[in-house]
Amino acid sequence: MEDYKREFIEFMVESDVLKFGEFTLKSGRKSPFFMNAGAYVTGEQLKRLGEYYAKAIHDNFGLDFDVVFGPAYKGIPLAVVTAIALQELYGKEVRYCCNRKEAKDHGADAGNLLGATLNDGDRVIMVEDVTTSGKSIDETYPIVTGAANVEVKGLIVSLNRMEVGKGGVTTAQKEIQTKYGFPVASIVSMAEVTETLYNHEIDGKVVINDDIKAAIDKYYEQYGAKE
């Protein structure tokens, strides 16, 4: 595993973004872990977050693209900090674009997009925090491809939860890839998280102890995806 992946896993815990315990998800599932990207709130956290996304994009998709697109709302700051990091780390100048939940009906930037204008021929990388159902992509993909004749090169998320999506067999990431035909990647997977944090101390506390590890294993026996 690359060093930046281990650093990112610890960063999520230190930022109180990735938590372990007992949580009820929107789907109704009882999960032993929970991720809340809304907990990234400081300048330092956002700077580092953008760098991790930029590195993962570089490793998975290269730098042959023009626009970073983030679905509203959490994808908006992701697109911004990723665009900044791509320029700082790789000297890659890209534009950022996001959708509005409610279209603006006045001014020079009226419409349902925020940031850069999408042009014919643009190659787009989409960024999200985590994908559990693919709902936000279902909503925003038609907006992106309807704005201009663009090519979506891929989608990158923070964490691959590695659990079944709506179809009940493969992950939501795999379902999106199959449905839309572009690759989907993650900075880290839940398997890498468990491997890194099991019996590993952060701030003097073991993050995943034997009890939490057993709960994670049990969860994946029930909800783990067959890739």
N, C-alpha and C positions, 0 to 999 in steps of 0.2 A: 504494500500500500504506500502511495506517495506521501511524503511528509506533510504536504499541505492538507491532505485529507484528514490525517490524525489531528493536525492543528485545528481544522474546522470543527471536528467532532467535539474537542475540548472547548472550543470557542462557543459552540451552541449551548453547552452545559453552563459555562461561566457566565454567559449572557442571559441565563434563565429562559432560554428559548426552548430547549429540549429538557423535559421533565420526566421523571419516572415515579410511578405510584399506581393509582387507579382512576381512570378518566372515562367519561361517557362521551363518545364521539357523536357527531351529527347523525351518523348512520344508525346510532343506537348500540353499536358495539362497545363493550367494556374493554378498554385498552390499557395495558400496563405502561404506556408511554404517550406523551403528547408533545406536539411541536407548535409553538406560537411565534411566528416570525414578527408579530407586532411588538415583541419585546426588544427588538433592536431599536434603541431610541437615542443613542449618543453619536456624536460625530465619529469617534474612534471606532465604534461598533460598525457603523455604516461604511466607513472607509475599508475596514477589513472584510466586511461582507462582499463588497464590490470586487475586491481582489480575489476572493475565493471563487466567485462566479466567473470572473475573467479567466482565471487559470483553468477552470473546468471547461469553459467554452473553447479555449485554446487547445486543450488536450483532446476534446471530443469532436470538435467541428472545424478546427483551424481558425484562420482569420479572414477568410474569403467571403465577407458579407458586408452589408452596408448599414443595417438598422438593428437596434435592440428594441424589442417590443415587450411591454409589460402590461398584462391585463389589470384593469382597475379592481380593487384599490391597492392591494399590497404589492402588485407588480409595478406600480408607478415608481416608488423609490428604488426598487430593484433595478429597473431599466436605467435610471439616472446614475446610480452609483456604479453599475457595471460599465456603462459607457465611459465614465471618468477613469475607472481602473484599466480598461483596455487601452486608453490613451497613455496612461502613466506607466503601465507595465510593458506594453508592446509597441507604443507609438502608433497604435491603430486608431484612426479617427473614424468614429461611427456616429450616426444620429440616433436619438432616442425617440420613441413614439409610444403612446398609450391610448387606450380608449376611455371615453367618458361614460359613466353609467347613465347620465341624462345628456342628450345632445344639446349643444349651445346653439341658440337660434339667432345670434347677432354678432357683429364684429367681424374682423378679418379672419379670425380663427373659428368661425362658426362650423358646426358639425359635430360628429361623435368621436373625433380624434384630438389628442392633446400632444403637443411637441412637434416633431418633424412631420412634414407632408410625405406620404408614401408615393413613390413614383414608379412608373412602369419599369420593370427590370431590376428593381431593388431586391436584394437578398436579405431575408429577415431571420434573426434568431429570437425566439420567444423565451422569456424568463418568468418563472413562477417560484413560489416558496415550496409548496408540496402539492401533489396531485393525488386526490383520493377517488374522485369520481369522473374527472375530465369535464365537469360542467362549465368551468370558466373558458376552457378552450373551445367547447361547443358554441359558446356565446361569442367569443372574440375572433375565431378563425374566419367566419364569414365576413366580419367587419374588415379584417386585414386584407383578405383576398378580394373583397368587393371594392376597396378604396383604389386599387391599381392592380396592374398585372404583375404581381410580385411572386417571388419564390420563397416559401418558408423552408429554411435550411434545417431547422431543428428546434427542439424545446429542451431547456435545461431547468431542473428543479434542485432544491437543496437536498432533499431526502427522498429516496425510493423506499417507501414503507414495505414493499415486497408482499403486500396482501392483495387478495382478489378484488378486482374492480366490479363494475356493475354486472358484467357478464358472469361472474362467479367462478372463473377459471384462471385467467391470467391477470397480471397487475393492470392498474389504470394506465400506467405508462405504456404498456404493451398494447392495450386497447386503443389508445390514442394513435400510436404508431401504425397500427393496422388500419384504423379508420381513415386517417388523413395522409398516410404515406410518407411522413417525414420522421427522422429518428428522434427518439426521446432519451435523454441521459440525465444523470443526477451527479451532484458533487460527491455524495456518499450514499451507500445503501444501509439499511437497518442491520444487515449482517456485519458490515464493517463497523457500525456503531457498537454493536454488542461485543465484537471481538476486541475493540479498543478499550471499552469502558468496563468490561468484566474484571472485577477485583482490582480496578484502577482507581487510585485516589485523586480527587481534585479538591483543593482547599481542606485537606485532612479528612475527607469523607470518601468511602468507597461508593462509587456511583451506581454500579450494577453489582449487587451482592448475590449470594446464592438464591435467596428468595425471589428477587426481581428477575434473575436469569430464568428461574423455573416458571415464573409467570409469563415471561416473554416466549419461552419455548411452548407453553400451553396455548398461548394466543395463536402462534403460528401453526400449531397442529390443527386448529379450527379454521383460521382465516388465511393461512399462507398460500401464496399463488403458486401454480405449477407453470414454470417458465419453459 
